[in-house]
Amino acid sequence: MKQMLSRLAIPVLFGALVLSGCSGGEKVATDGGKEEGKGNKTVTIGVTPEYPKKLKLVINKQAAEKQGIKLKPSFTEPSILLLDEHTAALDPARAVYPAYEQIMTHAARMRARTRGHFTVPLVIRAPYGAGVRAPEIHSDSTEALFTHMPGIKVVCPASPYDAKGLLIAAIEDPDPVLFLEPMRSYRAFREDVPEGKYTIEIGKGKKLREGDDVTVIAWGAMVPVAIKAAEEAKKKGIDADVIDLRTLYPLDKDIIAESVQKTGRTVIVQEAHATGGLANDILAVINDTSFFYQKAPVERVTGFDVPVPFFAYEDDYLPTPSRVLHAMEKVMRF
């Protein structure tokens, strides 16, 4: 974060909204949140003192989006918007809903609306997803709301290495990027990350495991679930290709087609509800590119078509390695 902030000449949008342009009466938090060291904005710890005029966290989602989009066509420097609260409490997914109108009717359309004269180089960091015992709408998986609309890219890293590379790529992108951060992955594991600057190309997936029997496609917090299921399948003689999409829009159709044409069997794992989910778009890609290679119908392992339940039943809602393994065995038996 410091590496990217050091080159910005104008205020940076961060937090649920801006710095030197926020409307009066907004709550303002700095340097990682009200309680330093807590919450998911600890990424800013130590940054505020070094860049006091460039960084503030303003807690108002709609004002944030409006102000960010208002400023951006006037500048070429990127901005960062974090949809979350300033307290220790994780408060991500619900922030997407009031911000949705500004994101989809303005930020995503500015390039087309101005015939390419203006762009909105805006990064929207949005923690999301279930599995952390957050209340009610905090746990929603909302990626399909945004992948449906052209004009905004959607990325969802599953590892620390990918998170840094994709975030830098998103900051350098001339168009808005929704940077989904699975809350279940926060502090879930450690990984070596280079100190220097590097980028991961937006729109490119990654193969995490090689196999010839079945393709398992996942993203975000479902990637470790897919890996664990593949490891259990290996013990039963089933070798799986495991693909981490990393970018949800635009999809890496090439990596999907290449793997599916090799294995002829596919399992798609998504945390979101089954109806209207991204898995359906992936299935359409498979039909368009690889239909005659299929040896079995594609299986989806998803959340259920109910609101994410409260704490006691949350684990029953989420896809598990055993459910994924069952789907893998089903396509092998077909």
Rosetta silent file (secondary structure, phi, psi, omega in degrees, C-alpha in Angstrom):
SEQUENCE: MKQMLSRLAIPVLFGALVLSGCSGGEKVATDGGKEEGKGNKTVTIGVTPEYPKKLKLVINKQAAEKQGIKLKPSFTEPSILLLDEHTAALDPARAVYPAYEQIMTHAARMRARTRGHFTVPLVIRAPYGAGVRAPEIHSDSTEALFTHMPGIKVVCPASPYDAKGLLIAAIEDPDPVLFLEPMRSYRAFREDVPEGKYTIEIGKGKKLREGDDVTVIAWGAMVPVAIKAAEEAKKKGIDADVIDLRTLYPLDKDIIAESVQKTGRTVIVQEAHATGGLANDILAVINDTSFFYQKAPVERVTGFDVPVPFFAYEDDYLPTPSRVLHAMEKVMRF
SCORE:     score description
SCORE:     0.000 S_00000001
   1 L     0.000  -44.660  178.518    0.000    0.000    0.000 S_00000001
   2 H   -61.217  -38.428 -179.554    2.807    2.422    0.874 S_00000001
   3 H   -59.172  -40.417 -177.298    4.521    1.653   -2.426 S_00000001
   4 H   -79.290  -38.420 -179.464    1.464    2.740   -4.377 S_00000001
   5 H   -63.812  -31.097 -174.154    0.556    5.734   -2.189 S_00000001
   6 L   -63.197  -21.713 -176.771    4.029    7.203   -2.556 S_00000001
   7 L  -101.167   -0.466 -177.304    3.474    7.997   -6.210 S_00000001
   8 L   -84.805  133.829 -176.419    0.035    9.570   -5.949 S_00000001
   9 L   -95.880  -12.714 -177.176   -0.093   13.319   -6.371 S_00000001
  10 L  -123.964  168.938  179.152   -3.705   13.827   -5.283 S_00000001
  11 L   -55.723  147.068  179.784   -5.834   12.657   -2.341 S_00000001
  12 L  -104.388  135.213  175.325   -6.603    8.949   -2.224 S_00000001
  13 L   -81.751  126.339  179.803  -10.094    7.649   -1.623 S_00000001
  14 L  -152.789  149.146 -179.749  -10.012    5.060    1.101 S_00000001
  15 L    80.954 -177.072 -176.312  -12.434    3.811    3.620 S_00000001
  16 L   -79.297   22.293  148.156  -16.018    4.285    2.971 S_00000001
  17 L   159.575 -177.799 -149.382  -14.997    7.637    1.709 S_00000001
  18 L   -62.626 -179.534 -178.213  -12.881   10.426    0.876 S_00000001
  19 L   -98.447 -103.955 -166.400  -10.428   12.613    2.350 S_00000001
  20 L   -73.916   34.419  178.064  -10.249   16.195    1.485 S_00000001
  21 L  -150.221   12.330 -175.662  -13.679   16.298   -0.079 S_00000001
  22 L   -74.558  153.447  179.731  -16.051   14.617    2.300 S_00000001
  23 L   -74.945  156.671 -177.697  -19.304   16.198    3.243 S_00000001
  24 L   -63.560  149.236  176.780  -19.684   17.713    6.687 S_00000001
  25 L    88.096   -2.687  179.983  -20.751   15.576    9.554 S_00000001
  26 L   -74.033  145.852  171.750  -19.095   12.390    8.303 S_00000001
  27 L   -74.393  141.052 -179.790  -17.378   10.165   10.801 S_00000001
  28 E  -127.319  131.569  175.696  -13.683    9.967   10.156 S_00000001
  29 E  -124.944  151.160 -179.071  -11.295    7.245   11.255 S_00000001
  30 L  -136.627  161.231  172.115   -7.583    7.022   10.600 S_00000001
  31 L    53.960   51.906  169.719   -4.671    4.622   10.790 S_00000001
  32 L    95.033   -1.906  176.887   -6.477    1.307   10.713 S_00000001
  33 L   121.569  172.451 -178.073   -9.688    2.024   12.516 S_00000001
  34 L   -61.171  -39.100  177.850  -11.069    3.234   15.805 S_00000001
  35 L  -110.801  101.970 -174.113   -9.301    0.434   17.634 S_00000001
  36 L   -56.559  135.156  178.372   -5.833    0.220   16.180 S_00000001
  37 L    91.317   -3.078 -179.915   -4.809   -3.269   15.132 S_00000001
  38 L  -118.268  171.931  179.995   -8.354   -4.552   14.798 S_00000001
  39 L    75.145  174.282 -176.180  -10.816   -4.802   11.983 S_00000001
  40 L   -92.472    6.067  176.335   -9.921   -5.557    8.388 S_00000001
  41 L   -97.350   20.110  176.838   -8.396   -2.139    7.669 S_00000001
  42 H   -63.067  -10.932  174.805   -5.220   -2.994    9.529 S_00000001
  43 H   -59.609  -20.754 -177.827   -3.690   -2.755    6.070 S_00000001
  44 H   -95.184   -1.754  179.922   -3.514    0.995    6.766 S_00000001
  45 L   -57.317  127.421  178.921   -1.631    0.730   10.044 S_00000001
  46 L    85.190   -8.162 -178.120    1.404    2.988    9.822 S_00000001
  47 L   -85.883  -41.095 -176.377    0.293    4.528    6.542 S_00000001
  48 L   -58.288  -46.241  179.609   -1.634    7.525    7.847 S_00000001
  49 L   -60.041  -31.834 -177.629    1.290    9.176    9.690 S_00000001
  50 L   -79.448  -30.150 -179.162    3.409    8.945    6.560 S_00000001
  51 L  -130.032   62.610 -173.207    0.712   10.292    4.252 S_00000001
  52 L   -64.577  -24.841 -177.569   -1.546   12.400    6.496 S_00000001
  53 L   -93.874   -4.178 -176.357   -2.857   14.524    3.642 S_00000001
  54 L  -108.731  -13.916 -169.593   -3.600   11.623    1.355 S_00000001
  55 L  -135.854  123.784  168.904   -5.475    9.190    3.517 S_00000001
  56 L  -145.456  155.851  177.023   -8.576    9.294    5.669 S_00000001
  57 E  -111.969  113.788 -178.996  -11.326    6.787    6.329 S_00000001
  58 E  -113.040  129.220 -168.430  -14.769    8.292    6.076 S_00000001
  59 L   -97.788   80.005  172.565  -17.668    6.125    7.049 S_00000001
  60 L  -160.175  107.763 -169.646  -20.540    6.734    4.673 S_00000001
  61 H   -64.807  -48.381 -176.976  -20.969    4.353    1.776 S_00000001
  62 H   -67.763  -43.503  177.792  -23.251    6.374   -0.482 S_00000001
  63 H   -61.719  -36.761 -179.380  -21.370    9.638    0.102 S_00000001
  64 H   -61.248  -51.598 -178.365  -18.167    7.754   -0.550 S_00000001
  65 H   -62.288  -45.579 -178.161  -19.236    6.476   -3.911 S_00000001
  66 H   -61.185  -43.990 -177.982  -20.732    9.790   -5.018 S_00000001
  67 H   -68.279  -40.565 -179.142  -17.670   11.743   -3.993 S_00000001
  68 H   -64.108  -44.623 -179.047  -15.282    9.248   -5.519 S_00000001
  69 H   -70.856  -33.840  178.323  -17.034    9.180   -8.867 S_00000001
  70 H   -63.017  -39.607 -177.566  -17.425   12.966   -8.839 S_00000001
  71 H   -77.649  -37.097 -165.373  -13.662   13.418   -8.413 S_00000001
  72 H   -63.557  -41.521 -179.593  -12.373   10.711  -10.672 S_00000001
  73 H   -61.761  -15.151 -178.835  -13.257   11.998  -14.163 S_00000001
  74 H   -87.657  -11.634 -174.471  -11.233   15.100  -13.302 S_00000001
  75 L  -132.080  165.074  176.860   -8.042   13.182  -12.520 S_00000001
  76 L  -109.054   -6.155 -179.687   -5.950   10.370  -13.872 S_00000001
  77 L   -81.581  146.408 -179.464   -4.669    9.092  -10.522 S_00000001
  78 L   -74.909  158.844  174.825   -6.312    6.003   -8.998 S_00000001
  79 E  -127.208  160.083  178.148   -8.407    6.017   -5.849 S_00000001
  80 E  -127.133  130.759  179.688   -9.170    3.326   -3.303 S_00000001
  81 E  -122.293  123.849  179.818  -12.542    2.923   -1.608 S_00000001
  82 E  -107.632  115.980  179.648  -12.968    0.543    1.310 S_00000001
  83 L   -87.597   90.692 -178.474  -16.533   -0.519    2.023 S_00000001
  84 L  -166.787  168.377  177.792  -16.345   -1.212    5.734 S_00000001
  85 L   -89.894  170.147 -177.316  -16.832    0.376    9.107 S_00000001
  86 L   -92.207   -2.320 -178.160  -14.168    2.025   11.232 S_00000001
  87 L   -92.371 -177.806  178.974  -14.706   -0.186   14.263 S_00000001
  88 L   -70.569  -20.870 -177.522  -13.325   -3.619   15.053 S_00000001
  89 L   -69.164  137.012  174.104  -16.537   -5.171   13.777 S_00000001
  90 L   -75.813  124.660 -175.139  -16.431   -6.637   10.274 S_00000001
  91 L  -142.746   67.842 -169.453  -19.105   -4.787    8.326 S_00000001
  92 L  -102.289  -65.090 -168.065  -18.538   -5.411    4.639 S_00000001
  93 H   -57.794  -36.009 -177.247  -21.195   -7.038    2.494 S_00000001
  94 H   -66.486  -25.507 -179.569  -24.021   -4.815    3.715 S_00000001
  95 H   -69.527  -22.328 -179.560  -22.068   -1.757    2.596 S_00000001
  96 H   -65.937  -35.963 -172.903  -22.258   -2.937   -1.003 S_00000001
  97 H   -65.187  -50.366  177.733  -26.020   -2.514   -1.182 S_00000001
  98 H   -68.323  -23.795  179.322  -26.307    1.246   -0.540 S_00000001
  99 H   -84.989  -13.337 -172.111  -23.224    1.817   -2.722 S_00000001
 100 H   -56.825  -43.111 -175.274  -24.534   -0.349   -5.568 S_00000001
 101 H   -60.798  -43.686 -179.596  -26.483    2.390   -7.318 S_00000001
 102 H   -69.587  -38.247 -179.520  -23.474    4.693   -7.631 S_00000001
 103 H   -64.349  -48.117 -170.016  -21.147    1.892   -8.675 S_00000001
 104 H   -87.423  -27.233 -179.273  -23.351    0.460  -11.386 S_00000001
 105 H   -95.791  -11.645  179.749  -25.101    3.526  -12.772 S_00000001
 106 L  -126.777  -62.171 -175.617  -22.100    5.854  -12.765 S_00000001
 107 H   -57.470  -47.044 -176.122  -18.678    4.323  -12.122 S_00000001
 108 H   -72.115  -17.359 -174.125  -19.179    1.360  -14.436 S_00000001
 109 H  -107.413   -4.820 -171.653  -20.678    3.490  -17.217 S_00000001
 110 H   -60.936  -42.308  179.840  -18.446    6.554  -17.282 S_00000001
 111 H   -61.436  -47.004 -179.552  -16.155    5.331  -20.074 S_00000001
 112 H   -69.019  -39.879 -176.832  -19.096    4.390  -22.322 S_00000001
 113 H   -63.953  -34.512 -178.279  -21.149    7.439  -21.356 S_00000001
 114 L  -100.421   11.609  179.875  -18.342    9.828  -22.325 S_00000001
 115 L    54.996   40.625  175.568  -17.302    7.776  -25.393 S_00000001
 116 L    84.721    0.415 -179.210  -13.929    7.101  -23.830 S_00000001
 117 L   -71.831  -32.981  179.497  -13.123   10.705  -22.884 S_00000001
 118 L  -129.563  148.782  172.019  -13.184    9.906  -19.154 S_00000001
 119 L  -126.956  170.690  178.715  -12.533    6.830  -17.072 S_00000001
 120 L  -123.060   88.434 -179.923  -12.997    6.060  -13.381 S_00000001
 121 L   -77.509   75.259 -172.576   -9.758    4.531  -12.005 S_00000001
 122 E  -120.039  129.073  175.053  -11.404    3.485   -8.763 S_00000001
 123 E  -105.636  124.371 -179.421  -10.625    0.435   -6.620 S_00000001
 124 E  -110.450  102.311  177.200  -13.442   -0.676   -4.320 S_00000001
 125 E   -80.937  121.870 -175.582  -12.185   -3.002   -1.606 S_00000001
 126 E  -132.975   96.100  172.005  -15.152   -5.009   -0.344 S_00000001
 127 E   -59.744  139.435 -175.682  -14.727   -7.676    2.352 S_00000001
 128 E  -156.329  170.219  171.219  -17.487  -10.234    1.874 S_00000001
 129 L    99.626  164.033 -176.043  -18.666  -13.775    2.473 S_00000001
 130 L   -96.689 -179.530  176.521  -19.719  -16.101    5.266 S_00000001
 131 L   101.715    4.472 -179.096  -17.835  -18.289    7.702 S_00000001
 132 L  -121.728   12.271  178.394  -16.839  -15.692   10.297 S_00000001
 133 L    62.602   36.981  175.336  -20.029  -15.642   12.359 S_00000001
 134 L   -85.319  152.270 -175.868  -20.998  -12.178   11.173 S_00000001
 135 L   -78.941  147.347  168.112  -24.658  -11.176   11.524 S_00000001
 136 H    40.112 -124.970 -169.533  -27.294  -11.191    8.831 S_00000001
 137 H   -72.190   -1.211  176.169  -26.447   -9.479    5.519 S_00000001
 138 H   -62.736  -25.770 -169.854  -22.783   -9.066    6.419 S_00000001
 139 H   -98.700    6.746 -177.238  -22.158  -12.588    5.096 S_00000001
 140 L   -66.643  147.844  171.309  -23.709  -12.316    1.629 S_00000001
 141 L  -104.483  106.911 -167.736  -21.772  -13.313   -1.487 S_00000001
 142 L  -109.196   15.470 -173.094  -22.666  -10.572   -3.935 S_00000001
 143 H   -58.546  -36.356 -175.919  -20.242  -11.116   -6.815 S_00000001
 144 H   -67.241  -23.907  176.247  -22.950  -11.964   -9.367 S_00000001
 145 H   -62.321  -30.301 -173.861  -24.592   -8.563   -8.866 S_00000001
 146 H  -100.826  -30.566  177.838  -21.473   -6.957  -10.327 S_00000001
 147 H   -69.558  -15.804  179.422  -20.284   -9.507  -12.890 S_00000001
 148 L   -73.316  -23.471 -171.444  -23.592   -8.982  -14.668 S_00000001
 149 L  -107.885  117.034  175.964  -22.774   -5.370  -15.587 S_00000001
 150 L   -62.729  153.620  176.757  -20.053   -4.513  -18.153 S_00000001
 151 L   109.526  -13.276  177.824  -17.744   -1.638  -17.284 S_00000001
 152 L  -133.663  133.305  177.176  -16.416   -2.861  -13.946 S_00000001
 153 E   -89.539  150.078 -178.288  -13.876   -5.606  -13.351 S_00000001
 154 E  -129.542  120.365  178.092  -14.326   -7.985  -10.419 S_00000001
 155 E  -121.048  155.165 -177.549  -11.414   -9.784   -8.743 S_00000001
 156 L  -151.087   91.958 -177.717  -11.364  -12.129   -5.772 S_00000001
 157 L   -73.572  152.950  178.562   -7.980  -13.337   -4.474 S_00000001
 158 L  -115.282   -1.800 -177.088   -7.621  -16.517   -2.465 S_00000001
 159 L  -144.554  158.316  178.132   -4.075  -16.027   -1.158 S_00000001
 160 H   -58.871  -41.176 -179.788   -1.877  -13.223    0.226 S_00000001
 161 H   -60.555  -48.104  179.914    0.423  -13.348   -2.819 S_00000001
 162 H   -66.967  -34.290 -178.812   -2.463  -12.981   -5.241 S_00000001
 163 H   -61.416  -46.036 -179.796   -4.091  -10.302   -3.080 S_00000001
 164 H   -66.551  -47.698 -177.946   -1.077   -7.982   -3.323 S_00000001
 165 H   -63.074  -39.589  179.527   -0.478   -8.575   -7.014 S_00000001
 166 H   -72.692  -35.480  179.546   -4.124   -8.122   -7.938 S_00000001
 167 H   -65.319  -42.347  178.573   -4.519   -5.028   -5.747 S_00000001
 168 H   -65.805  -41.134  177.124   -1.598   -3.285   -7.430 S_00000001
 169 H   -62.320  -37.768  179.563   -2.937   -4.292  -10.846 S_00000001
 170 H   -66.962  -40.562  179.255   -6.354   -2.941   -9.845 S_00000001
 171 H   -63.413  -34.913 -178.038   -4.861    0.383   -8.720 S_00000001
 172 H   -84.151   -8.813 -178.921   -3.083    0.725  -12.056 S_00000001
 173 L   -74.732  138.804 -178.465   -6.182   -0.167  -14.077 S_00000001
 174 L   -74.875  -10.241 -176.747   -7.874    2.815  -15.777 S_00000001
 175 L  -116.417  166.244 -178.958  -11.362    1.508  -15.013 S_00000001
 176 L   -64.833  141.698  178.631  -13.229    0.661  -11.785 S_00000001
 177 E  -131.081  125.351  172.648  -12.314   -2.612  -10.110 S_00000001
 178 E   -89.220  116.818 -175.479  -14.322   -4.318   -7.377 S_00000001
 179 E  -104.496   94.058 -177.078  -11.773   -6.039   -5.146 S_00000001
 180 E   -79.910  130.053 -178.618  -13.633   -8.723   -3.204 S_00000001
 181 E  -118.420  106.835 -179.488  -11.883   -9.905   -0.045 S_00000001
 182 E   -64.067  116.591 -177.757  -13.214  -13.153    1.445 S_00000001
 183 H   -61.995  -29.566  179.607  -13.440  -12.521    5.185 S_00000001
 184 H   -63.509  -22.597 -177.869  -13.008  -16.210    5.843 S_00000001
 185 H   -87.953  -15.474  179.425   -9.499  -15.938    4.397 S_00000001
 186 L   -58.020  124.082  177.417   -8.359  -13.126    6.703 S_00000001
 187 L    56.426   22.212 -179.664   -5.536  -14.486    8.860 S_00000001
 188 L   -77.606  -32.267  177.946   -6.476  -18.025    7.760 S_00000001
 189 L  -160.667  167.390 -179.566   -2.921  -18.890    6.695 S_00000001
 190 L  -110.752  152.490  179.577    0.451  -17.313    5.976 S_00000001
 191 L  -153.631  141.234  177.540    2.342  -17.076    2.710 S_00000001
 192 L   -66.747  130.491  179.060    5.585  -15.427    1.643 S_00000001
 193 L  -126.942  126.761  179.512    4.910  -12.218   -0.267 S_00000001
 194 L   -58.691  144.398  178.494    7.681  -10.266   -2.039 S_00000001
 195 L   -73.728  -31.730 -177.942    8.356   -6.809   -0.629 S_00000001
 196 L   -75.121  173.934 -179.880    8.773   -5.247   -4.045 S_00000001
 197 L   -77.789  134.844  170.836    6.102   -4.281   -6.520 S_00000001
 198 L  -151.464  158.432  179.979    4.595   -6.970   -8.733 S_00000001
 199 L  -127.574  154.817  171.196    1.278   -7.381  -10.494 S_00000001
 200 L  -117.056  126.740 -174.261   -1.002  -10.242  -11.427 S_00000001
 201 L   -61.589  127.787  175.105   -2.845   -9.740  -14.678 S_00000001
 202 L   -70.295  134.516 -178.575   -6.549   -9.154  -14.210 S_00000001
 203 L    99.376    4.875 -179.751   -8.560  -11.665  -16.216 S_00000001
 204 L  -120.227  127.127  175.769   -6.172  -14.586  -15.720 S_00000001
 205 L   -86.519 -177.719 -177.957   -6.889  -17.634  -13.576 S_00000001
 206 E  -141.888  134.067  176.193   -4.370  -19.997  -12.023 S_00000001
 207 E   -89.060  122.100 -176.473   -4.129  -23.781  -11.984 S_00000001
 208 E   -96.638  -20.020 -176.190   -3.310  -24.932   -8.471 S_00000001
 209 E  -152.225  139.939 -179.174   -3.299  -28.667   -9.039 S_00000001
 210 L  -100.004  135.710  175.583   -2.841  -30.942  -12.072 S_00000001
 211 L  -163.188  161.494 -175.760   -5.098  -33.879  -12.803 S_00000001
 212 L  -112.029   -5.642 -171.883   -6.695  -35.727  -15.718 S_00000001
 213 L   -94.570  -41.596 -174.745   -9.985  -36.989  -14.277 S_00000001
 214 E  -152.130  146.391  175.606  -12.055  -33.964  -13.258 S_00000001
 215 E  -100.689  128.840  175.095  -11.829  -30.165  -13.249 S_00000001
 216 E  -115.471  122.074 -176.477  -12.721  -28.335  -10.029 S_00000001
 217 E  -113.118  130.116 -179.034  -13.269  -24.581  -10.405 S_00000001
 218 E  -150.460  174.659  176.103  -13.430  -22.239   -7.402 S_00000001
 219 L  -157.398  159.254  176.900  -12.580  -18.735   -6.210 S_00000001
 220 L    59.981 -135.831 -175.739  -12.091  -16.830   -2.977 S_00000001
 221 L   -68.818  -11.901  179.355  -12.742  -18.739    0.237 S_00000001
 222 H   -84.043  -10.871 -179.818  -13.867  -21.799   -1.726 S_00000001
 223 H   -64.214  -49.688  176.163  -10.380  -22.432   -3.120 S_00000001
 224 H   -59.536  -33.123  177.230   -9.064  -24.118    0.083 S_00000001
 225 H   -63.928  -44.003  179.520  -12.283  -26.158    0.159 S_00000001
 226 H   -65.701  -40.668  179.312  -11.662  -27.325   -3.419 S_00000001
 227 H   -62.912  -44.737 -179.006   -8.021  -28.142   -2.673 S_00000001
 228 H   -64.464  -39.444  177.657   -8.944  -30.202    0.376 S_00000001
 229 H   -64.754  -39.044  179.079  -11.593  -32.101   -1.605 S_00000001
 230 H   -65.447  -36.789  178.183   -9.052  -32.797   -4.360 S_00000001
 231 H   -65.991  -39.474  177.420   -6.598  -34.168   -1.799 S_00000001
 232 H   -69.160  -36.958  179.100   -9.263  -36.518   -0.435 S_00000001
 233 H   -64.923  -35.467  179.124  -10.233  -37.546   -3.989 S_00000001
 234 H   -58.286  -36.915  179.401   -6.606  -38.408   -4.717 S_00000001
 235 H   -65.548  -21.237  179.415   -6.753  -41.026   -1.978 S_00000001
 236 L  -101.887   11.977  176.463   -9.626  -42.635   -3.904 S_00000001
 237 L    84.662   16.800  179.346   -7.770  -42.612   -7.199 S_00000001
 238 L  -108.899  117.721  179.060   -9.330  -39.436   -8.638 S_00000001
 239 L   -97.296  125.480 -174.143   -6.864  -36.854   -9.989 S_00000001
 240 E  -116.676  137.132  161.873   -8.304  -33.339  -10.214 S_00000001
 241 E   -77.775  127.275  175.957   -7.341  -30.166  -12.002 S_00000001
 242 E  -115.884  123.142 -176.764   -8.059  -27.357   -9.508 S_00000001
 243 E  -115.909  128.041  170.937   -8.489  -23.865  -10.955 S_00000001
 244 E   -99.187  114.402 -175.862   -8.593  -20.620   -8.980 S_00000001
 245 L   -64.203  -38.046 -178.123  -10.347  -18.083  -11.202 S_00000001
 246 L    64.592  -50.094  174.916   -8.911  -15.056   -9.321 S_00000001
 247 E  -109.651  127.980 -178.479  -10.823  -12.724  -11.687 S_00000001
 248 E   -95.417  -23.620  170.810  -14.599  -13.125  -11.849 S_00000001
 249 E  -153.850  120.619    1.698  -15.122  -10.578  -14.608 S_00000001
 250 L   -78.625  145.075  179.071  -13.782  -10.872  -17.196 S_00000001
 251 L   -70.995  148.473  173.032  -13.549  -14.637  -16.841 S_00000001
 252 L   -85.029   87.369 -176.934  -10.477  -16.506  -18.046 S_00000001
 253 H   -67.955  -29.916 -177.412  -12.336  -18.613  -20.596 S_00000001
 254 H   -65.411  -45.343 -178.375   -9.141  -20.115  -21.974 S_00000001
 255 H   -68.659  -32.658  176.334   -8.039  -21.765  -18.736 S_00000001
 256 H   -64.987  -51.846 -176.761  -11.557  -23.107  -18.189 S_00000001
 257 H   -63.205  -42.500 -178.366  -11.835  -24.560  -21.697 S_00000001
 258 H   -60.163  -44.989 -178.722   -8.334  -26.038  -21.688 S_00000001
 259 H   -71.101  -44.708 -177.258   -8.896  -27.921  -18.447 S_00000001
 260 H   -65.091  -36.708  178.853  -12.450  -29.030  -19.176 S_00000001
 261 H   -69.710  -24.985  177.663  -11.500  -30.331  -22.614 S_00000001
 262 H   -77.821  -44.761 -173.463   -8.734  -32.379  -20.983 S_00000001
 263 H   -91.972  -34.316 -179.160  -10.795  -33.944  -18.191 S_00000001
 264 L    77.727    0.669  179.545  -14.317  -34.008  -19.652 S_00000001
 265 L  -138.713  142.090 -174.287  -15.820  -33.626  -16.170 S_00000001
 266 E  -140.677  138.743  170.891  -16.378  -30.465  -14.127 S_00000001
 267 E  -125.903  127.566  179.427  -17.354  -29.448  -10.601 S_00000001
 268 E  -110.857  129.637 -176.204  -17.909  -25.742   -9.861 S_00000001
 269 E  -115.592  119.165  176.045  -17.759  -24.567   -6.249 S_00000001
 270 E  -135.199  143.314  179.401  -19.329  -21.267   -5.205 S_00000001
 271 E   -76.255  -29.094 -175.040  -20.273  -19.942   -1.798 S_00000001
 272 E   -68.265  169.276  177.012  -23.183  -17.873   -3.129 S_00000001
 273 E   -56.836  154.442 -177.043  -26.746  -19.079   -3.593 S_00000001
 274 L   -67.226  -44.868 -175.313  -27.316  -21.519   -6.452 S_00000001
 275 L   -72.473  128.147  175.882  -29.826  -19.425   -8.386 S_00000001
 276 L    72.272   16.295 -176.711  -28.315  -16.651  -10.485 S_00000001
 277 L   -85.136  169.635  179.840  -24.767  -17.361   -9.340 S_00000001
 278 H   -63.536  -27.848  178.406  -21.489  -17.038  -11.234 S_00000001
 279 H   -55.980  -33.004  179.042  -21.328  -20.822  -11.540 S_00000001
 280 H   -66.448  -37.281  176.854  -24.115  -20.573  -14.102 S_00000001
 281 H   -68.132  -38.049  177.611  -21.998  -18.256  -16.274 S_00000001
 282 H   -64.568  -40.457  177.187  -19.063  -20.653  -16.006 S_00000001
 283 H   -61.049  -38.559  177.863  -21.340  -23.491  -17.055 S_00000001
 284 H   -64.941  -38.612  176.341  -22.364  -21.422  -20.092 S_00000001
 285 H   -60.903  -42.419  178.962  -18.684  -20.942  -20.994 S_00000001
 286 H   -63.439  -42.575  177.711  -18.207  -24.713  -20.827 S_00000001
 287 H   -63.650  -38.830 -177.448  -21.205  -25.297  -23.070 S_00000001
 288 H   -71.554  -34.479 -171.968  -19.988  -22.693  -25.558 S_00000001
 289 H  -106.883  -23.100 -166.779  -16.391  -23.915  -25.751 S_00000001
 290 H  -141.937   24.383 -172.908  -16.305  -27.547  -24.686 S_00000001
 291 H   -58.245  -45.754 -174.207  -19.744  -29.151  -24.977 S_00000001
 292 H   -78.634   -1.312  175.223  -18.674  -32.112  -27.114 S_00000001
 293 H   -92.573   -9.152 -171.957  -15.785  -32.895  -24.767 S_00000001
 294 L   -74.208  133.283  176.281  -18.063  -33.555  -21.826 S_00000001
 295 L  -101.965  -11.887 -178.785  -18.236  -37.050  -20.352 S_00000001
 296 L  -156.997  153.475  174.971  -20.712  -36.078  -17.615 S_00000001
 297 L   -60.514  147.692  178.462  -23.059  -33.203  -16.767 S_00000001
 298 L   -69.193  136.551  177.044  -21.416  -30.349  -14.883 S_00000001
 299 E  -105.291  138.910  174.157  -22.008  -30.437  -11.124 S_00000001
 300 E  -112.473  136.167  172.519  -22.370  -27.305   -8.984 S_00000001
 301 E  -117.357  113.891 -169.541  -21.654  -27.203   -5.254 S_00000001
 302 E  -137.349  174.526  165.456  -23.131  -23.992   -3.875 S_00000001
 303 E   -69.119  169.862 -177.991  -24.771  -22.276   -0.958 S_00000001
 304 L   -93.602  160.940 -178.047  -28.490  -22.844   -0.651 S_00000001
 305 L   -79.845   58.953  175.872  -31.244  -20.542   -1.894 S_00000001
 306 L  -140.694  157.999  172.155  -31.911  -19.132    1.562 S_00000001
 307 L   -56.763  146.775  177.500  -30.496  -16.123    3.424 S_00000001
 308 L   -57.453  122.424 -173.764  -27.158  -16.934    5.045 S_00000001
 309 L   -74.370  168.372  178.071  -28.263  -18.350    8.408 S_00000001
 310 L   -71.026  177.783 -165.159  -27.163  -17.246   11.845 S_00000001
 311 H   -46.798  -49.356 -171.159  -24.179  -18.636   13.685 S_00000001
 312 H   -63.328  -24.918 -175.207  -25.420  -22.076   14.728 S_00000001
 313 H  -115.633    5.289 -175.351  -26.336  -23.087   11.178 S_00000001
 314 H   -61.216  -41.689 -178.913  -23.770  -21.151    9.146 S_00000001
 315 H   -65.532  -27.615  178.149  -21.515  -24.166    8.578 S_00000001
 316 H   -73.023  -21.875  178.922  -24.479  -26.137    7.237 S_00000001
 317 H   -79.813  -38.998 -171.637  -24.991  -23.467    4.579 S_00000001
 318 L   -74.628  144.087  170.816  -21.427  -23.335    3.275 S_00000001
 319 L   -58.957  142.848 -178.734  -19.982  -25.789    0.723 S_00000001
 320 L  -124.134  161.361  176.170  -17.670  -28.286    2.397 S_00000001
 321 H   -55.632  -36.119 -179.439  -14.891  -30.575    1.134 S_00000001
 322 H   -66.890  -38.076  176.751  -17.208  -33.567    1.645 S_00000001
 323 H   -66.913  -39.300  178.316  -19.899  -32.018   -0.563 S_00000001
 324 H   -66.778  -42.360  178.642  -17.324  -31.230   -3.238 S_00000001
 325 H   -61.189  -41.340  177.914  -15.906  -34.747   -3.026 S_00000001
 326 H   -59.971  -41.651  178.393  -19.392  -36.194   -3.414 S_00000001
 327 H   -65.250  -39.783  178.019  -19.876  -34.123   -6.588 S_00000001
 328 H   -63.145  -42.681  178.303  -16.511  -35.301   -7.933 S_00000001
 329 H   -66.017  -34.472 -179.239  -17.471  -38.925   -7.349 S_00000001
 330 H   -65.383  -45.012 -179.404  -20.844  -38.335   -8.997 S_00000001
 331 H   -70.874  -27.507  176.658  -19.339  -37.058  -12.258 S_00000001
 332 H   -70.894  -31.299 -178.096  -16.839  -39.934  -12.237 S_00000001
 333 H   -81.589  -17.358 -171.856  -19.659  -42.483  -11.937 S_00000001
 334 L   -60.143    0.000    0.000  -21.771  -41.014  -14.737 S_00000001
